[in-house]
Amino acid sequence: MKQINYKSDFKLFEKGELHTAPFEYEYSTTFGKSYKASYLDGVYTNCRLLDDGRLMVIFDNHGLPPGILRVTRRYYLTDNDYHDGICDLVSKDETGVILTAGKTDECEVEVQVPPHYMQGEQGDPGKDMTWDNMTEEQRAELVQEVTGNIEGTMITSTQLSDTEYEDLFDNTKK
């Protein structure tokens, strides 16, 4: 993890191919406010797209407190199968940056967008990713990852019979 003094301005470079589709990235540490970078209605805010396809997020007067810098990425992909015509994809990740009260290691950081959020063939960053133009393999991979994430955070319970319930809480039976 790279350490950056929390009072410093810095740049973070996001690799990936969805930077031409509408998105909103919300950066935060454990406590305190957040800092947003977005591409909505054709306007980049707190970021800009570089010629090599990377997104440069500019943390200028961000006001974030010390802590591990995390990002929630929200992509709004065109897909007519949804009632609003938009497929919302959300990802929460660590950036590899720790905002610290100490010394800054460096002021430029690169992070990688998870591969299941990338679109199109390599070298085709302008192609919109939709459910319709995904291959069956890409769909299965996305469904498997989302299902795995959901199942990994589910809380399960087992109903106990009345006898088992009484045995669990009856301190006289030992």
C-alpha positions as CSV (number, residue, x, y, z in Angstrom):
1,M,0.0,0.0,0.0
2,K,1.2,3.5,-0.8
3,Q,1.0,6.1,1.9
4,I,0.0,9.7,1.1
5,N,-0.4,12.4,3.7
6,Y,-4.1,13.0,4.0
7,K,-3.6,16.8,3.6
8,S,-1.9,16.3,0.2
9,D,-3.4,16.7,-3.2
10,F,-2.6,13.7,-5.4
11,K,-3.6,11.9,-8.6
12,L,-4.9,8.3,-8.9
13,F,-5.0,6.5,-12.2
14,E,-7.8,4.1,-12.9
15,K,-7.1,1.4,-15.6
16,G,-10.1,-0.1,-17.4
17,E,-12.4,0.4,-20.4
18,L,-15.6,1.7,-18.9
19,H,-14.4,5.3,-18.6
20,T,-16.5,6.4,-21.6
21,A,-19.7,5.0,-20.2
22,P,-21.5,7.1,-17.5
23,F,-20.0,6.4,-14.1
24,E,-19.5,7.7,-10.6
25,Y,-16.7,6.8,-8.3
26,E,-17.0,7.6,-4.6
27,Y,-13.8,7.5,-2.6
28,S,-13.8,7.4,1.2
29,T,-11.9,6.3,4.3
30,T,-13.5,4.6,7.3
31,F,-14.8,7.8,8.8
32,G,-15.7,11.2,7.4
33,K,-16.8,12.6,4.1
34,S,-16.3,11.2,0.6
35,Y,-14.9,12.5,-2.6
36,K,-16.5,11.9,-6.0
37,A,-15.2,11.6,-9.5
38,S,-17.7,11.1,-12.3
39,Y,-18.6,11.1,-16.0
40,L,-22.2,12.0,-16.3
41,D,-24.1,13.7,-19.1
42,G,-20.9,14.0,-21.1
43,V,-19.0,15.9,-18.4
44,Y,-16.0,14.6,-16.4
45,T,-15.8,15.9,-12.8
46,N,-12.7,15.6,-10.7
47,C,-11.2,13.4,-13.4
48,R,-10.2,13.2,-17.0
49,L,-9.7,10.6,-19.6
50,L,-6.1,10.2,-20.8
51,D,-5.1,9.3,-24.4
52,D,-4.0,5.9,-23.3
53,G,-7.5,5.0,-21.9
54,R,-6.7,5.5,-18.2
55,L,-8.7,7.7,-16.1
56,M,-6.8,10.3,-14.0
57,V,-8.7,11.1,-10.8
58,I,-7.5,14.4,-9.4
59,F,-7.8,14.7,-5.6
60,D,-7.6,18.5,-5.1
61,N,-8.7,19.8,-1.7
62,H,-10.4,16.5,-1.1
63,G,-10.8,16.8,2.7
64,L,-10.6,13.1,3.3
65,P,-9.4,12.0,6.7
66,P,-6.6,9.4,7.4
67,G,-7.4,5.8,6.7
68,I,-7.5,3.1,4.0
69,L,-8.8,4.7,0.8
70,R,-11.7,2.7,-0.7
71,V,-13.8,3.3,-3.8
72,T,-17.3,2.5,-4.7
73,R,-17.6,2.4,-8.5
74,R,-21.0,2.8,-10.1
75,Y,-21.4,2.3,-13.8
76,Y,-24.6,3.1,-15.7
77,L,-24.7,0.9,-18.8
78,T,-27.3,1.1,-21.5
79,D,-29.5,-2.0,-21.5
80,N,-33.1,-2.0,-22.7
81,D,-33.9,-5.2,-20.7
82,Y,-34.2,-3.0,-17.6
83,H,-37.3,-0.8,-17.0
84,D,-35.2,2.4,-16.9
85,G,-32.9,1.2,-19.8
86,I,-29.9,1.3,-17.5
87,C,-27.9,-1.6,-16.0
88,D,-26.4,-0.4,-12.7
89,L,-23.1,-2.2,-11.9
90,V,-21.5,-1.5,-8.5
91,S,-18.1,-2.5,-7.2
92,K,-16.5,-1.7,-3.8
93,D,-12.7,-2.0,-3.6
94,E,-9.6,-0.8,-1.8
95,T,-7.4,1.5,-3.9
96,G,-4.0,0.4,-2.5
97,V,-3.7,3.8,-0.8
98,I,-3.5,4.7,2.9
99,L,-4.1,8.3,3.7
100,T,-1.8,9.0,6.7
101,A,-0.7,11.8,9.0
102,G,2.9,10.9,8.1
103,K,5.1,11.1,5.1
104,T,3.9,10.7,1.5
105,D,5.5,7.9,-0.5
106,E,4.5,9.3,-3.9
107,C,1.7,11.4,-5.4
108,E,0.6,9.2,-8.3
109,V,-1.1,5.9,-7.8
110,E,-2.5,3.4,-10.3
111,V,-5.4,1.0,-9.6
112,Q,-7.0,-1.6,-11.8
113,V,-10.7,-1.8,-12.5
114,P,-11.9,-5.4,-11.9
115,P,-11.9,-7.3,-15.2
116,H,-15.6,-8.2,-15.1
117,Y,-16.4,-4.4,-15.5
118,M,-14.3,-4.0,-18.6
119,Q,-16.1,-3.9,-21.9
120,G,-15.4,-4.7,-25.6
121,E,-12.4,-6.3,-27.1
122,Q,-8.9,-5.0,-26.3
123,G,-8.3,-1.8,-28.2
124,D,-12.1,-1.0,-28.5
125,P,-12.7,1.3,-25.5
126,G,-15.7,3.0,-27.2
127,K,-17.9,-0.1,-27.3
128,D,-20.7,0.0,-24.7
129,M,-20.9,-3.1,-22.6
130,T,-24.5,-4.4,-22.4
131,W,-26.0,-7.7,-21.4
132,D,-27.0,-8.2,-25.1
133,N,-23.5,-7.9,-26.5
134,M,-21.8,-10.0,-23.8
135,T,-20.8,-13.5,-24.7
136,E,-22.4,-16.4,-22.8
137,E,-19.0,-16.9,-21.0
138,Q,-18.9,-13.3,-19.9
139,R,-22.5,-13.4,-18.7
140,A,-21.8,-16.7,-16.8
141,E,-18.6,-15.2,-15.2
142,L,-20.5,-12.0,-14.1
143,V,-23.4,-14.0,-12.7
144,Q,-21.0,-16.4,-10.9
145,E,-19.0,-13.5,-9.3
146,V,-22.1,-11.6,-8.2
147,T,-23.7,-14.8,-6.9
148,G,-20.5,-15.6,-5.0
149,N,-20.3,-12.2,-3.5
150,I,-23.9,-12.4,-2.3
151,E,-23.6,-15.9,-1.0
152,G,-20.4,-15.0,0.8
153,T,-22.2,-12.2,2.8
154,M,-25.5,-14.1,3.5
155,I,-26.4,-14.9,7.0
156,T,-28.1,-18.3,7.3
157,S,-30.1,-19.8,10.1
158,T,-31.4,-23.2,11.1
159,Q,-34.7,-23.6,12.8
160,L,-34.4,-25.6,16.0
161,S,-37.2,-27.7,17.3
162,D,-38.8,-26.8,20.7
163,T,-36.8,-29.5,22.4
164,E,-33.5,-28.4,21.0
165,Y,-34.4,-24.8,22.0
166,E,-35.1,-25.8,25.5
167,D,-31.9,-27.9,25.8
168,L,-29.8,-24.9,24.6
169,F,-31.0,-22.6,27.3
170,D,-31.8,-25.0,30.2
171,N,-28.8,-24.5,32.5
172,T,-30.0,-27.2,34.9
173,K,-29.3,-30.0,32.5
174,K,-25.6,-30.5,32.7
